[in-house]
Amino acid sequence: MNWWERSLTNLFLEGLNSIVQSVKSAARGFRNIAYFKTRIFLRLRNSTSQSRDS
């Protein structure tokens, strides 16, 4: 209904969640939450720079 009323979707959040889940899956668990956050930020930076270049 949000799409029809306001033209909004949760596409951005679904994409962000997908990236976080892939980092989490590839790591098989993190012992340090700061390292986990760093990996997510690096992955987001790499994914956005690739989309801008193409």
N, C-alpha and C positions, 0 to 999 in steps of 0.2 A: 504494500500500500504506500510506503514512503516514496517509491519511485513515481507513482502516479500523482501523488499530492505535492511532493517537493523536489522531485528529480534527484533523490539521494539514494546511494547504495552503500554497502559496507565493503566495497571492493578493496579499498586501501587497507582496511584492517585485516581482511582475509589474506591479502598478500603479505602483510607484515607478519602475521601469525605463521604463515607458511615458511617464511625465512627463519623465524625463531625456532620453529619445530625442526627444520632441517639442520640448523646448527646444533641443537640439542641432540638430535639423533646421531649426527656424525661424531659427536664427542663421547658418546656412551656415558655421560655423566660428568659433571664438573665438581671439583672440591672447593673451588674458590669462586664466589659469585661475581667478584670484580673481573675475573678472567672471562667468565661467561658473558658478561655485559660487553666487554671489549670485543669479543668474537662476534657478537651480534652487530655492534656498531661497524666493525670492519666489513662484515658481510653486506650490510645495508649500503655502505659507501661504495663497495665494489659493484653492487647491483644497480645503483643509480647512475654511476659513471658509465657503465656499459650501455644503459638505455639512452643516455644523452649522446654518446658517440655514434650510435647507429642511426 
